[in-house]
Each structure stands twice: as structure tokens, then as C-alpha cells.
Amino acid sequence: MTELKETDKKQIRSEFKSVVNMAPAQLRKWLHGAPSKKVGMTKQGEKVTSTSDGKAVGHKMGERILEIKSKRQTELEDDDYKAMKKVIGYVHRHIKQRPDGDVEDTRWRKSLMNWGHDPLKA
């Protein structure tokens, strides 16, 4: 990744804060629950439907989000900004794929929650 300008870093932090709308405690609690471990895709592209299917990419990213949120702004490194950009892109792409009807108990919502975004939060 090329060296980011301070203005770029500020914009990434702002957008990350906007798309990650779950508080760290809320995200941590969600990631420890069984529903979060039964959605998403593995790194190999396999669909996760149970806890024995391996860890989903989104679940790992949820843990990474917690690491990033625990840092001070001055402690953020290039890898953190790269991860933040990945989260921003994922959330924006998947929001556009919102299914019709009630989404409260959908794989779509649960997957987004693994990435720190609850689409039901205003």
C-alpha cells in the first residue's frame, strides 16, 4: 500500500466510524455468540453454516475491527488502514444487496454484523 496522506487517513477513519455502527462491547458479544459463527464464507470460498465449517472471513474481520477500535489514532498503522478500507468496501457493497422483507434474522444481516455493521441501527 502506498503511503497515505493525512487527509486520506482522516477520511478513512471517518468512513470507518460511520459504517462500523456497533460499539466494541456489542460487537464482542455478537462475535462470541453462535449465530455469528454460522454465517459468511471461509477464505477458501466455502459457505459457513455451522461452527464446524471453519471461521468465516467476516468473523475474523470482526475480531480485527475490535483490535483497530482499541487503538489510539496515533497507533494506527498501514495494515489497520488497509483493513478499515476493506470493511468500508464490504459494508457498502452488501448494503446494496439488502433482501426484501424483514431482515432481522437473515444471513445477510448477520454477515454484516460480523463486519461491525448492524443494518437495523439507525
N, CA, C and O atoms as a GROMACS GRO file, in nm:
protein
  488
    1MET      N    1   0.085  -0.117   0.000
    1MET     CA    2   0.000   0.000   0.000
    1MET      C    3   0.090   0.124   0.000
    1MET      O    4   0.186   0.132   0.076
    2THR      N    5   0.058   0.218  -0.084
    2THR     CA    6   0.137   0.340  -0.088
    2THR      C    7   0.111   0.422   0.036
    2THR      O    8   0.008   0.408   0.102
    3GLU      N    9   0.205   0.507   0.066
    3GLU     CA   10   0.194   0.593   0.185
    3GLU      C   11   0.068   0.680   0.175
    3GLU      O   12   0.049   0.753   0.077
    4LEU      N   13  -0.015   0.672   0.276
    4LEU     CA   14  -0.137   0.752   0.278
    4LEU      C   15  -0.110   0.891   0.332
    4LEU      O   16  -0.034   0.909   0.428
    5LYS      N   17  -0.171   0.989   0.269
    5LYS     CA   18  -0.163   1.126   0.320
    5LYS      C   19  -0.252   1.136   0.443
    5LYS      O   20  -0.345   1.057   0.460
    6GLU      N   21  -0.223   1.232   0.526
    6GLU     CA   22  -0.303   1.251   0.648
    6GLU      C   23  -0.450   1.277   0.615
    6GLU      O   24  -0.538   1.234   0.688
    7THR      N   25  -0.475   1.349   0.506
    7THR     CA   26  -0.616   1.375   0.467
    7THR      C   27  -0.687   1.245   0.428
    7THR      O   28  -0.805   1.228   0.457
    8ASP      N   29  -0.614   1.153   0.363
    8ASP     CA   30  -0.672   1.023   0.328
    8ASP      C   31  -0.701   0.941   0.454
    8ASP      O   32  -0.806   0.879   0.466
    9LYS      N   33  -0.608   0.943   0.546
    9LYS     CA   34  -0.627   0.869   0.672
    9LYS      C   35  -0.747   0.923   0.748
    9LYS      O   36  -0.826   0.846   0.802
   10LYS      N   37  -0.761   1.053   0.751
   10LYS     CA   38  -0.875   1.114   0.819
   10LYS      C   39  -1.006   1.071   0.755
   10LYS      O   40  -1.103   1.039   0.825
   11GLN      N   41  -1.010   1.069   0.624
   11GLN     CA   42  -1.131   1.030   0.551
   11GLN      C   43  -1.163   0.882   0.576
   11GLN      O   44  -1.280   0.847   0.595
   12ILE      N   45  -1.062   0.796   0.577
   12ILE     CA   46  -1.082   0.653   0.604
   12ILE      C   47  -1.134   0.633   0.746
   12ILE      O   48  -1.228   0.556   0.767
   13ARG      N   49  -1.074   0.702   0.842
   13ARG     CA   50  -1.120   0.690   0.981
   13ARG      C   51  -1.266   0.733   0.995
   13ARG      O   52  -1.345   0.668   1.063
   14SER      N   53  -1.300   0.842   0.930
   14SER     CA   54  -1.437   0.894   0.936
   14SER      C   55  -1.536   0.796   0.876
   14SER      O   56  -1.641   0.768   0.935
   15GLU      N   57  -1.505   0.743   0.759
   15GLU     CA   58  -1.595   0.648   0.692
   15GLU      C   59  -1.605   0.518   0.772
   15GLU      O   60  -1.713   0.461   0.783
   16PHE      N   61  -1.493   0.472   0.826
   16PHE     CA   62  -1.491   0.350   0.909
   16PHE      C   63  -1.582   0.368   1.029
   16PHE      O   64  -1.662   0.280   1.062
   17LYS      N   65  -1.571   0.483   1.094
   17LYS     CA   66  -1.655   0.513   1.210
   17LYS      C   67  -1.802   0.513   1.172
   17LYS      O   68  -1.887   0.472   1.251
   18SER      N   69  -1.832   0.559   1.052
   18SER     CA   70  -1.970   0.564   1.004
   18SER      C   71  -2.026   0.425   0.975
   18SER      O   72  -2.140   0.396   1.012
   19VAL      N   73  -1.949   0.339   0.910
   19VAL     CA   74  -2.002   0.207   0.871
   19VAL      C   75  -1.998   0.107   0.986
   19VAL      O   76  -2.083   0.018   0.991
   20VAL      N   77  -1.903   0.119   1.076
   20VAL     CA   78  -1.897   0.030   1.192
   20VAL      C   79  -1.984   0.094   1.300
   20VAL      O   80  -1.937   0.174   1.381
   21ASN      N   81  -2.112   0.057   1.297
   21ASN     CA   82  -2.207   0.122   1.387
   21ASN      C   83  -2.235   0.042   1.514
   21ASN      O   84  -2.324   0.078   1.591
   22MET      N   85  -2.161  -0.065   1.535
   22MET     CA   86  -2.175  -0.143   1.658
   22MET      C   87  -2.063  -0.102   1.754
   22MET      O   88  -1.946  -0.093   1.714
   23ALA      N   89  -2.099  -0.078   1.878
   23ALA     CA   90  -1.999  -0.046   1.980
   23ALA      C   91  -1.911  -0.170   2.003
   23ALA      O   92  -1.957  -0.282   1.984
   24PRO      N   93  -1.786  -0.150   2.046
   24PRO     CA   94  -1.698  -0.265   2.068
   24PRO      C   95  -1.759  -0.372   2.160
   24PRO      O   96  -1.748  -0.491   2.130
   25ALA      N   97  -1.823  -0.333   2.268
   25ALA     CA   98  -1.883  -0.432   2.359
   25ALA      C   99  -1.994  -0.510   2.288
   25ALA      O  100  -2.006  -0.632   2.306
   26GLN      N  101  -2.072  -0.441   2.209
   26GLN     CA  102  -2.181  -0.504   2.135
   26GLN      C  103  -2.125  -0.601   2.030
   26GLN      O  104  -2.175  -0.712   2.016
   27LEU      N  105  -2.022  -0.559   1.958
   27LEU     CA  106  -1.960  -0.644   1.856
   27LEU      C  107  -1.895  -0.766   1.921
   27LEU      O  108  -1.908  -0.878   1.872
   28ARG      N  109  -1.824  -0.744   2.031
   28ARG     CA  110  -1.758  -0.855   2.101
   28ARG      C  111  -1.861  -0.959   2.146
   28ARG      O  112  -1.841  -1.079   2.129
   29LYS      N  113  -1.971  -0.912   2.204
   29LYS     CA  114  -2.078  -1.003   2.249
   29LYS      C  115  -2.134  -1.080   2.129
   29LYS      O  116  -2.156  -1.201   2.138
   30TRP      N  117  -2.158  -1.010   2.018
   30TRP     CA  118  -2.211  -1.074   1.898
   30TRP      C  119  -2.115  -1.182   1.848
   30TRP      O  120  -2.158  -1.293   1.816
   31LEU      N  121  -1.986  -1.150   1.840
   31LEU     CA  122  -1.887  -1.244   1.787
   31LEU      C  123  -1.872  -1.369   1.874
   31LEU      O  124  -1.832  -1.474   1.824
   32HIS      N  125  -1.903  -1.358   2.003
   32HIS     CA  126  -1.893  -1.474   2.091
   32HIS      C  127  -2.016  -1.564   2.084
   32HIS      O  128  -2.013  -1.676   2.134
   33GLY      N  129  -2.123  -1.516   2.023
   33GLY     CA  130  -2.246  -1.594   2.013
   33GLY      C  131  -2.243  -1.688   1.893
   33GLY      O  132  -2.173  -1.663   1.795
   34ALA      N  133  -2.318  -1.796   1.903
   34ALA     CA  134  -2.323  -1.896   1.796
   34ALA      C  135  -2.372  -1.841   1.662
   34ALA      O  136  -2.317  -1.878   1.558
   35PRO      N  137  -2.474  -1.753   1.658
   35PRO     CA  138  -2.523  -1.707   1.527
   35PRO      C  139  -2.415  -1.641   1.442
   35PRO      O  140  -2.418  -1.652   1.320
   36SER      N  141  -2.320  -1.572   1.504
   36SER     CA  142  -2.215  -1.504   1.427
   36SER      C  143  -2.119  -1.604   1.364
   36SER      O  144  -2.051  -1.572   1.266
   37LYS      N  145  -2.113  -1.723   1.418
   37LYS     CA  146  -2.018  -1.825   1.370
   37LYS      C  147  -2.080  -1.916   1.266
   37LYS      O  148  -2.016  -2.011   1.220
   38LYS      N  149  -2.205  -1.889   1.227
   38LYS     CA  150  -2.276  -1.974   1.132
   38LYS      C  151  -2.313  -1.901   1.003
   38LYS      O  152  -2.404  -1.942   0.932
   39VAL      N  153  -2.242  -1.792   0.973
   39VAL     CA  154  -2.268  -1.716   0.850
   39VAL      C  155  -2.137  -1.675   0.785
   39VAL      O  156  -2.032  -1.673   0.848
   40GLY      N  157  -2.146  -1.643   0.658
   40GLY     CA  158  -2.031  -1.594   0.584
   40GLY      C  159  -1.965  -1.701   0.501
   40GLY      O  160  -2.021  -1.809   0.479
   41MET      N  161  -1.845  -1.669   0.456
   41MET     CA  162  -1.768  -1.758   0.371
   41MET      C  163  -1.628  -1.774   0.430
   41MET      O  164  -1.573  -1.681   0.489
   42THR      N  165  -1.572  -1.894   0.412
   42THR     CA  166  -1.434  -1.917   0.454
   42THR      C  167  -1.340  -1.853   0.353
   42THR      O  168  -1.383  -1.812   0.245
   43LYS      N  169  -1.214  -1.844   0.386
   43LYS     CA  170  -1.115  -1.789   0.295
   43LYS      C  171  -1.108  -1.870   0.166
   43LYS      O  172  -1.073  -1.817   0.060
   44GLN      N  173  -1.143  -1.997   0.173
   44GLN     CA  174  -1.140  -2.085   0.057
   44GLN      C  175  -1.268  -2.073  -0.027
   44GLN      O  176  -1.281  -2.139  -0.130
   45GLY      N  177  -1.362  -1.989   0.018
   45GLY     CA  178  -1.486  -1.968  -0.058
   45GLY      C  179  -1.598  -2.062  -0.024
   45GLY      O  180  -1.698  -2.069  -0.096
   46GLU      N  181  -1.584  -2.136   0.085
   46GLU     CA  182  -1.689  -2.227   0.128
   46GLU      C  183  -1.789  -2.155   0.217
   46GLU      O  184  -1.751  -2.073   0.300
   47LYS      N  185  -1.916  -2.186   0.200
   47LYS     CA  186  -2.022  -2.124   0.280
   47LYS      C  187  -2.017  -2.179   0.422
   47LYS      O  188  -2.007  -2.300   0.442
   48VAL      N  189  -2.025  -2.092   0.520
   48VAL     CA  190  -2.026  -2.131   0.661
   48VAL      C  191  -2.172  -2.140   0.706
   48VAL      O  192  -2.246  -2.042   0.699
   49THR      N  193  -2.212  -2.258   0.752
   49THR     CA  194  -2.348  -2.277   0.802
   49THR      C  195  -2.351  -2.334   0.943
   49THR      O  196  -2.456  -2.341   1.006
   50SER      N  197  -2.235  -2.377   0.993
   50SER     CA  198  -2.227  -2.428   1.130
   50SER      C  199  -2.089  -2.394   1.186
   50SER      O  200  -1.998  -2.357   1.113
   51THR      N  201  -2.075  -2.409   1.316
   51THR     CA  202  -1.949  -2.375   1.381
   51THR      C  203  -1.837  -2.471   1.340
   51THR      O  204  -1.719  -2.438   1.357
   52SER      N  205  -1.870  -2.587   1.286
   52SER     CA  206  -1.768  -2.683   1.244
   52SER      C  207  -1.716  -2.657   1.102
   52SER      O  208  -1.625  -2.726   1.056
   53ASP      N  209  -1.772  -2.558   1.034
   53ASP     CA  210  -1.730  -2.528   0.896
   53ASP      C  211  -1.605  -2.444   0.887
   53ASP      O  212  -1.557  -2.416   0.777
   54GLY      N  213  -1.552  -2.402   0.999
   54GLY     CA  214  -1.436  -2.313   0.999
   54GLY      C  215  -1.480  -2.171   1.023
   54GLY      O  216  -1.599  -2.141   1.028
   55LYS      N  217  -1.383  -2.084   1.038
   55LYS     CA  218  -1.413  -1.944   1.070
   55LYS      C  219  -1.433  -1.864   0.942
   55LYS      O  220  -1.353  -1.872   0.849
   56ALA      N  221  -1.540  -1.788   0.939
   56ALA     CA  222  -1.570  -1.704   0.823
   56ALA      C  223  -1.476  -1.584   0.819
   56ALA      O  224  -1.428  -1.537   0.923
   57VAL      N  225  -1.451  -1.536   0.699
   57VAL     CA  226  -1.368  -1.418   0.678
   57VAL      C  227  -1.424  -1.300   0.758
   57VAL      O  228  -1.349  -1.227   0.821
   58GLY      N  229  -1.556  -1.284   0.754
   58GLY     CA  230  -1.620  -1.173   0.826
   58GLY      C  231  -1.603  -1.183   0.976
   58GLY      O  232  -1.587  -1.082   1.044
   59HIS      N  233  -1.607  -1.305   1.028
   59HIS     CA  234  -1.589  -1.324   1.173
   59HIS      C  235  -1.448  -1.282   1.213
   59HIS      O  236  -1.428  -1.217   1.315
   60LYS      N  237  -1.350  -1.321   1.131
   60LYS     CA  238  -1.212  -1.279   1.158
   60LYS      C  239  -1.199  -1.128   1.149
   60LYS      O  240  -1.129  -1.065   1.229
   61MET      N  241  -1.269  -1.068   1.051
   61MET     CA  242  -1.262  -0.923   1.037
   61MET      C  243  -1.327  -0.855   1.157
   61MET      O  244  -1.281  -0.748   1.199
   62GLY      N  245  -1.432  -0.913   1.212
   62GLY     CA  246  -1.493  -0.856   1.332
   62GLY      C  247  -1.392  -0.848   1.445
   62GLY      O  248  -1.387  -0.749   1.518
   63GLU      N  249  -1.312  -0.953   1.460
   63GLU     CA  250  -1.208  -0.953   1.562
   63GLU      C  251  -1.102  -0.846   1.531
   63GLU      O  252  -1.050  -0.780   1.621
   64ARG      N  253  -1.072  -0.830   1.403
   64ARG     CA  254  -0.975  -0.728   1.361
   64ARG      C  255  -1.029  -0.588   1.389
   64ARG      O  256  -0.954  -0.499   1.430
   65ILE      N  257  -1.158  -0.569   1.367
   65ILE     CA  258  -1.222  -0.440   1.395
   65ILE      C  259  -1.205  -0.406   1.543
   65ILE      O  260  -1.177  -0.291   1.577
   66LEU      N  261  -1.223  -0.504   1.629
   66LEU     CA  262  -1.207  -0.480   1.773
   66LEU      C  263  -1.064  -0.437   1.804
   66LEU      O  264  -1.042  -0.350   1.889
   67GLU      N  265  -0.966  -0.498   1.737
   67GLU     CA  266  -0.826  -0.458   1.757
   67GLU      C  267  -0.806  -0.313   1.715
   67GLU      O  268  -0.745  -0.234   1.787
   68ILE      N  269  -0.859  -0.278   1.598
   68ILE     CA  270  -0.843  -0.142   1.546
   68ILE      C  271  -0.909  -0.042   1.640
   68ILE      O  272  -0.852   0.063   1.670
   69LYS      N  273  -1.030  -0.074   1.686
   69LYS     CA  274  -1.103   0.020   1.772
   69LYS      C  275  -1.038   0.036   1.909
   69LYS      O  276  -1.064   0.133   1.979
   70SER      N  277  -0.954  -0.059   1.946
   70SER     CA  278  -0.887  -0.049   2.077
   70SER      C  279  -0.761   0.040   2.071
   70SER      O  280  -0.702   0.072   2.174
   71LYS      N  281  -0.722   0.078   1.949
   71LYS     CA  282  -0.601   0.159   1.933
   71LYS      C  283  -0.634   0.307   1.935
   71LYS      O  284  -0.745   0.350   1.902
   72ARG      N  285  -0.534   0.384   1.975
   72ARG     CA  286  -0.543   0.529   1.962
   72ARG      C  287  -0.514   0.563   1.817
   72ARG      O  288  -0.449   0.487   1.746
   73GLN      N  289  -0.563   0.676   1.774
   73GLN     CA  290  -0.543   0.721   1.636
   73GLN      C  291  -0.396   0.721   1.598
   73GLN      O  292  -0.361   0.682   1.486
   74THR      N  293  -0.310   0.764   1.688
   74THR     CA  294  -0.166   0.772   1.660
   74THR      C  295  -0.101   0.633   1.651
   74THR      O  296   0.011   0.621   1.601
   75GLU      N  297  -0.169   0.530   1.699
   75GLU     CA  298  -0.115   0.394   1.695
   75GLU      C  299  -0.154   0.318   1.568
   75GLU      O  300  -0.102   0.210   1.542
   76LEU      N  301  -0.245   0.374   1.490
   76LEU     CA  302  -0.291   0.307   1.369
   76LEU      C  303  -0.178   0.297   1.267
   76LEU      O  304  -0.106   0.394   1.242
   77GLU      N  305  -0.165   0.178   1.208
   77GLU     CA  306  -0.060   0.152   1.110
   77GLU      C  307  -0.121   0.130   0.972
   77GLU      O  308  -0.244   0.124   0.958
   78ASP      N  309  -0.036   0.117   0.872
   78ASP     CA  310  -0.084   0.097   0.735
   78ASP      C  311  -0.177  -0.023   0.723
   78ASP      O  312  -0.278  -0.017   0.652
   79ASP      N  313  -0.144  -0.133   0.791
   79ASP     CA  314  -0.231  -0.252   0.786
   79ASP      C  315  -0.369  -0.224   0.845
   79ASP      O  316  -0.468  -0.280   0.800
   80ASP      N  317  -0.374  -0.138   0.944
   80ASP     CA  318  -0.503  -0.101   1.003
   80ASP      C  319  -0.587  -0.024   0.902
   80ASP      O  320  -0.707  -0.048   0.888
   81TYR      N  321  -0.524   0.069   0.832
   81TYR     CA  322  -0.597   0.147   0.731
   81TYR      C  323  -0.642   0.057   0.616
   81TYR      O  324  -0.750   0.077   0.561
   82LYS      N  325  -0.560  -0.039   0.580
   82LYS     CA  326  -0.596  -0.134   0.474
   82LYS      C  327  -0.719  -0.215   0.517
   82LYS      O  328  -0.811  -0.235   0.438
   83ALA      N  329  -0.721  -0.261   0.642
   83ALA     CA  330  -0.836  -0.335   0.695
   83ALA      C  331  -0.960  -0.247   0.701
   83ALA      O  332  -1.070  -0.292   0.668
   84MET      N  333  -0.943  -0.122   0.743
   84MET     CA  334  -1.057  -0.030   0.751
   84MET      C  335  -1.118  -0.009   0.612
   84MET      O  336  -1.240  -0.007   0.598
   85LYS      N  337  -1.032   0.006   0.510
   85LYS     CA  338  -1.082   0.023   0.374
   85LYS      C  339  -1.158  -0.101   0.328
   85LYS      O  340  -1.258  -0.090   0.257
   86LYS      N  341  -1.111  -0.218   0.368
   86LYS     CA  342  -1.179  -0.343   0.332
   86LYS      C  343  -1.318  -0.349   0.396
   86LYS      O  344  -1.415  -0.389   0.332
   87VAL      N  345  -1.326  -0.309   0.522
   87VAL     CA  346  -1.455  -0.306   0.592
   87VAL      C  347  -1.550  -0.209   0.524
   87VAL      O  348  -1.666  -0.241   0.501
   88ILE      N  349  -1.502  -0.091   0.493
   88ILE     CA  350  -1.584   0.011   0.428
   88ILE      C  351  -1.640  -0.043   0.296
   88ILE      O  352  -1.759  -0.030   0.269
   89GLY      N  353  -1.555  -0.103   0.216
   89GLY     CA  354  -1.598  -0.157   0.087
   89GLY      C  355  -1.700  -0.267   0.102
   89GLY      O  356  -1.801  -0.270   0.032
   90TYR      N  357  -1.674  -0.360   0.196
   90TYR     CA  358  -1.767  -0.471   0.218
   90TYR      C  359  -1.904  -0.420   0.260
   90TYR      O  360  -2.006  -0.460   0.203
   91VAL      N  361  -1.907  -0.332   0.357
   91VAL     CA  362  -2.035  -0.282   0.408
   91VAL      C  363  -2.112  -0.210   0.296
   91VAL      O  364  -2.231  -0.233   0.279
   92HIS      N  365  -2.045  -0.125   0.222
   92HIS     CA  366  -2.113  -0.052   0.114
   92HIS      C  367  -2.168  -0.148   0.008
   92HIS      O  368  -2.281  -0.130  -0.039
   93ARG      N  369  -2.090  -0.248  -0.030
   93ARG     CA  370  -2.137  -0.345  -0.130
   93ARG      C  371  -2.257  -0.423  -0.081
   93ARG      O  372  -2.355  -0.441  -0.154
   94HIS      N  373  -2.250  -0.470   0.041
   94HIS     CA  374  -2.356  -0.559   0.091
   94HIS      C  375  -2.483  -0.486   0.133
   94HIS      O  376  -2.591  -0.545   0.131
   95ILE      N  377  -2.472  -0.362   0.169
   95ILE     CA  378  -2.593  -0.284   0.197
   95ILE      C  379  -2.680  -0.276   0.071
   95ILE      O  380  -2.803  -0.278   0.078
   96LYS      N  381  -2.615  -0.267  -0.044
   96LYS     CA  382  -2.688  -0.260  -0.171
   96LYS      C  383  -2.759  -0.390  -0.205
   96LYS      O  384  -2.846  -0.391  -0.292
   97GLN      N  385  -2.724  -0.500  -0.138
   97GLN     CA  386  -2.784  -0.630  -0.164
   97GLN      C  387  -2.893  -0.666  -0.063
   97GLN      O  388  -2.928  -0.783  -0.047
   98ARG      N  389  -2.946  -0.567   0.004
   98ARG     CA  390  -3.048  -0.590   0.107
   98ARG      C  391  -3.164  -0.671   0.050
   98ARG      O  392  -3.222  -0.634  -0.052
   99PRO      N  393  -3.199  -0.781   0.116
   99PRO     CA  394  -3.312  -0.861   0.068
   99PRO      C  395  -3.444  -0.792   0.104
   99PRO      O  396  -3.449  -0.705   0.191
  100ASP      N  397  -3.549  -0.830   0.035
  100ASP     CA  398  -3.682  -0.777   0.063
  100ASP      C  399  -3.734  -0.831   0.195
  100ASP      O  400  -3.692  -0.938   0.241
  101GLY      N  401  -3.825  -0.759   0.254
  101GLY     CA  402  -3.893  -0.805   0.374
  101GLY      C  403  -3.814  -0.780   0.501
  101GLY      O  404  -3.721  -0.700   0.505
  102ASP      N  405  -3.856  -0.851   0.604
  102ASP     CA  406  -3.794  -0.840   0.737
  102ASP      C  407  -3.655  -0.903   0.734
  102ASP      O  408  -3.642  -1.020   0.702
  103VAL      N  409  -3.554  -0.826   0.766
  103VAL     CA  410  -3.416  -0.875   0.759
  103VAL      C  411  -3.357  -0.912   0.895
  103VAL      O  412  -3.240  -0.949   0.904
  104GLU      N  413  -3.437  -0.901   1.000
  104GLU     CA  414  -3.383  -0.917   1.135
  104GLU      C  415  -3.308  -1.049   1.155
  104GLU      O  416  -3.202  -1.050   1.216
  105ASP      N  417  -3.361  -1.160   1.105
  105ASP     CA  418  -3.299  -1.290   1.128
  105ASP      C  419  -3.238  -1.349   1.000
  105ASP      O  420  -3.239  -1.470   0.980
  106THR      N  421  -3.187  -1.263   0.912
  106THR     CA  422  -3.132  -1.312   0.785
  106THR      C  423  -2.980  -1.331   0.793
  106THR      O  424  -2.912  -1.267   0.873
  107ARG      N  425  -2.930  -1.420   0.708
  107ARG     CA  426  -2.785  -1.438   0.695
  107ARG      C  427  -2.720  -1.308   0.651
  107ARG      O  428  -2.608  -1.278   0.691
  108TRP      N  429  -2.792  -1.230   0.569
  108TRP     CA  430  -2.741  -1.103   0.519
  108TRP      C  431  -2.708  -1.010   0.636
  108TRP      O  432  -2.598  -0.954   0.643
  109ARG      N  433  -2.802  -0.994   0.728
  109ARG     CA  434  -2.780  -0.906   0.843
  109ARG      C  435  -2.670  -0.961   0.933
  109ARG      O  436  -2.582  -0.887   0.977
  110LYS      N  437  -2.674  -1.090   0.961
  110LYS     CA  438  -2.575  -1.150   1.050
  110LYS      C  439  -2.434  -1.138   0.993
  110LYS      O  440  -2.338  -1.115   1.067
  111SER      N  441  -2.422  -1.153   0.863
  111SER     CA  442  -2.292  -1.138   0.800
  111SER      C  443  -2.242  -0.995   0.814
  111SER      O  444  -2.125  -0.974   0.847
  112LEU      N  445  -2.328  -0.898   0.790
  112LEU     CA  446  -2.290  -0.758   0.808
  112LEU      C  447  -2.251  -0.729   0.953
  112LEU      O  448  -2.159  -0.652   0.979
  113MET      N  449  -2.321  -0.791   1.046
  113MET     CA  450  -2.289  -0.769   1.187
  113MET      C  451  -2.149  -0.822   1.220
  113MET      O  452  -2.080  -0.764   1.304
  114ASN      N  453  -2.107  -0.931   1.155
  114ASN     CA  454  -1.970  -0.979   1.176
  114ASN      C  455  -1.869  -0.873   1.135
  114ASN      O  456  -1.757  -0.870   1.187
  115TRP      N  457  -1.907  -0.788   1.041
  115TRP     CA  458  -1.820  -0.680   0.993
  115TRP      C  459  -1.846  -0.551   1.069
  115TRP      O  460  -1.800  -0.444   1.028
  116GLY      N  461  -1.919  -0.560   1.181
  116GLY     CA  462  -1.938  -0.444   1.268
  116GLY      C  463  -2.052  -0.352   1.230
  116GLY      O  464  -2.065  -0.243   1.285
  117HIS      N  465  -2.134  -0.395   1.135
  117HIS     CA  466  -2.244  -0.309   1.089
  117HIS      C  467  -2.379  -0.378   1.110
  117HIS      O  468  -2.405  -0.484   1.052
  118ASP      N  469  -2.463  -0.319   1.192
  118ASP     CA  470  -2.600  -0.370   1.209
  118ASP      C  471  -2.692  -0.283   1.125
  118ASP      O  472  -2.716  -0.167   1.159
  119PRO      N  473  -2.745  -0.338   1.015
  119PRO     CA  474  -2.831  -0.257   0.927
  119PRO      C  475  -2.962  -0.213   0.990
  119PRO      O  476  -3.031  -0.128   0.934
  120LEU      N  477  -2.998  -0.268   1.106
  120LEU     CA  478  -3.119  -0.227   1.173
  120LEU      C  479  -3.100  -0.106   1.264
  120LEU      O  480  -3.196  -0.048   1.313
  121LYS      N  481  -2.973  -0.068   1.286
  121LYS     CA  482  -2.945   0.050   1.367
  121LYS      C  483  -2.956   0.174   1.279
  121LYS      O  484  -2.906   0.178   1.167
  122ALA      N  485  -3.023   0.273   1.331
  122ALA     CA  486  -3.040   0.398   1.254
  122ALA      C  487  -2.920   0.487   1.267
  122ALA      O  488  -2.918   0.596   1.209
   0.00000   0.00000   0.00000
